[in-house]
Amino acid sequence: MSTAESVERGANVRFPPPLVYVAFIVIGAALAYAARLPVPCPRYLSVAAGVAIVLGGAWLIADALKLFRRTGQDPAPWKPSPELVLSGSYHFTRNPMYLGLTCIQVGLGLTLNNLWISLLAAFSLLAVHFVAVVPEERYLAQKFGDSYRAYMIKVRRYL
């Protein structure tokens, strides 16, 4: 390993993105005690939709982690990325793990009949966008240049 490789750092992300989602889920649970905000549809429907959305989010995360393991990468954004992952869920979203966490938060809120949790998912994603996505994209564009820029044009950031 060369000196450049041994000191290479990943994106300038200083806070674990999953903790942002956990924080907003906790805030949503606390808000439910202050002002209950139930899901405005039949309970069986919100549970079914919630479970389906949670499972979809879990699939996105599992697929991304599988692809990372296959290429020898660490999912922690502050670790170096040895190569671009462009297959699987990365074929239709540049951020399947963050999209998956957002889906899990929305689905959890629906399943628990707590609309606060679901509504706060937008704030979770917005916070993660600035805490992680922007620095990650800057890092990847700098490291992989035109290949990453072409990927950015071809594949949407989230959906």
ABEGO torsion letter per residue (X at the ends): XBAAAAABBBBBBABBAAAAAAAAAAAAAAAAAABBBBBBBBAAAAAAAAAAAAAAAAAAAAAAAAAAAAAGBBABAABBBABBBABEAAAABABAAAAAAAAAAAAAAAAAGBAAAAAAAAAAAAAAAAAAAAAAAAAAAAAAEAAAAAAAAABBAAX
